[in-house]
Amino acid sequence: MAHSLPHRPAPLTWLGAVAFSLCLTHPALAQMMRGPAGPIAAGVITLEQAEVPFSVTLPGRAVAFEEVDIRPRVGGTIAEITYESGRQVETGATLFRIEGDTFEVDVAAAEAEVARAEAAVSAAESTRSRYERLQGTGVTIEDVETARVAVLQNKAELSSAQAALKLARLNLERTEIKSPITGVVAVPEVSTGAIVTANQSDALTTVTRLDPIYVDVEESSKRLAEVRALVDGGTLQPGDDVDVTLTLENGVQYDRKGTLESPGTRVSTTTGTFEFRIRFDNPERHIMPGQFLRVELELGTTRAVLVPQGATSRAADGTLTAFVAVEGKAEERELTEHGSFKNAWIVTEGVAAGEALIVDGLSSMRNGAEVATVPVTISEAGIVTETAAPATGG
């Protein structure tokens, strides 16, 4: 039975071994031995200038339109909690009741003091009138003056008693602790039977008005200066009003527009930003205080080149770049953008209308690389499709 010998690779010649060693240590020489790689296939689109909305997107935080901590104005024992937590209450609705027996007694005592003071004034006025009629017939001028002073003193005591009665009645009214605003009332911090004091530091509960609601946003003073420069230079045409839209935490766009309430008037010394307050209607309570949201402000329109975001890259220092095809070579450009529109950057410097932007084949692209351009289209979702060649007649 014949046995086949195992196959052995042919031994390297001396010259082949040297060439193999050089390839390992000199990759450039290896590339030369393999021959030219050829141009890189690059899908390109022709850039166009367009009139687009100019907007900025800013992070924001929701803030209650109104929020009040409820504290007692008189001391006593909580007799009743009259609301349901989480429900909306109207202005003037009673939230807590404090036992009012002591305050009712104070009112009765004050009423009695007023009655006594009124009687004293009436008696003093009668005496003064009688003395004035009898002056010169056994009643001296000093007696008349004394009677007049007594009337004034008793009237002063009556005013003091009336003020004390008013305060006693106010304190009795304050045993019913009411909401000063319309809003949603929180869980009570005390229970029935708890002893509270007037104007204590701990709140009994909190009432929060959620409709409308504020969203506070911040923008750097540098960015605002850039926007002003665009307006002054005529690049940005400001609109009659600022169009404000809101994106919720789940990424859904809020269906109500906002209104700019108070523009910033000073720059923060710690962050270098202006703060703006925007108001949104919030009847369904989709926005809650403390939420972090995104606000888009449409400031006007501008003529600019739209560069698809998928065709760009951003360095760690924030520099935005893209490749254009110029005379068969890739040329890397630094872009100046002012916000975005749909899936594209609004670019004012770095590229121009009519240039061929490379949108496909970017993984191996480098500055100065030879490219073979292929016309393509790019959808709003960033999907690149090769442009069909026109049909020729037969």
C-alpha positions, 0 to 999 in steps of 0.5 A: 500500500502506497503511503503519501509523504506529508506536504512541506512548504517550499523553503524560502530562498535567501532573497525571499527571506530578506524581502519577507523580513523587510515587509515585517519591519517596513509596512510602507514597503509592504504597501508598495509591494502590494501595489496602489490601493486605489481611490476610496468610494465616497457617497456625496450630496450637493450642498444647498443654501436654504432659508431655515428656522434659527433655533437654540435648544436649552436644558431647563428645570420646571418650577411651580407657578406658586407654592406656599408653605402652610403655617398656623397663625395661632397656637393650639391643638389640631382638631380636624384636617379637612382636605384630601392629599393630592387634591386641588383646593381653591383659594380660601378652602379650609385645610386645618381646624384648631380647637377654638374654645379658648379663642371664643372666650377671648372674643366674649371677654373683648366684647364685654370690655367694649360694652363697658368702654361704650358705657363709660364714654356715654356717662362721661359725655353726659357729665360734660354736657351737664357741666357745660350747661351749669358753668358759672352756677356752681360749676367752675371752668376747671370742672368743665375741662376735667369733664372734657378730658374724661370723655377723651380718656374714655373714648381712647379706652373704647378704641383700645377695647374695640381693637382688642375685640378685632384681634380676638375675632381675627384669632378665632377666624385663624383657628381655621387655617385656609389656603391662600392660593388655588393649587394641589395640597400635599400630605399633612405633616401633622395629625389630629391632636398635634399641638402647634404654635403661631408662626412655627418654622415647620409647615403643616403642609404645602399648596402648589399651583401647577397650572400654569407652570414655569420652566427656567432655562439658562444660556451662556452670555457668549452664545447670546453675544453670537446671536446678537452679532448674527442679527446685527450682521443681517444673517439672522432675521428675528421673528415677531415673537419667540416660538417656544416648544418643550420636550418632556423627559420621555422625549415626547414634544409637549403639545402646548407652546410656551411664553417667555415671561422674564428675560435675564437681566444679569450674568451669573458670576459662577456660571456665566449664564443668563436665566430665562423664565418660560410659562407653559399651560399645564392643565393635565399636569404633564409637567411637574416641579423639579423635572429636567426638560429641553426647551427649543427657542425659535428666534427667527430665520437664517440663510445657511447651508444644511449639513446632515449631522451623520456626515459630521464628527465632533472632537473632544474640544467641540470642533465640528468637522466634515469632508468635502470632495474637491478635485478627486480628493477628500478635504476636511473642513471645520464647520461653524454651526448655529443650532440644528434643523431636523437632522442637519446642522445649520452651518454658516462657515466652513462649507458653501452651497454647491460643494460635494459633501461626503456622507458615505464611506467615512469610516476610512476617510482621511484628509487628502485621500483620493476619492471616487465620488458616487451621487447619493441621497440621504433621508431625514433618518440618515439613510444613504441611498445611491442615486439611480442613473438616468435610463438611456434610450434603446 
